Amino acid sequence: MTKRLNGLCLLLTLALLASGCAAATAFRKGDTAMHSGNLDEAVAEYRKAVQAAPDNANYKIALQRASLAASRSHLEKAKE
């Protein structure tokens, strides 16, 4: 029973680490896209980060900022 519990704990820990890594990677890609002016790509990457780590407030804020910036950009292009 102890071996089984230890194995389960190890599996759960690895799953949490993998999801954390995926979220951090997506967030960094979102930052890079945002700084490059690729707003739609930034929104997509930040959305991946939020989906991988829904409790991370920094990821949610970055997604909101990128979404607003992309919306403004699309609106300005439509006005032209």
Secondary structure as the mmCIF struct_conf table of DSSP 4:
data_model
#
loop_
_struct_conf.conf_type_id
_struct_conf.id
_struct_conf.beg_label_comp_id
_struct_conf.beg_label_asym_id
_struct_conf.beg_label_seq_id
_struct_conf.end_label_comp_id
_struct_conf.end_label_asym_id
_struct_conf.end_label_seq_id
HELX_RH_AL_P HELX_RH_AL_P1 THR A 2 SER A 36
TURN_TY1_P TURN_TY1_P1 GLY A 37 GLY A 37
HELX_RH_AL_P HELX_RH_AL_P2 LEU A 39 ALA A 52
TURN_TY1_P TURN_TY1_P2 PRO A 54 ASP A 55
HELX_RH_AL_P HELX_RH_AL_P3 ALA A 57 LYS A 79
#
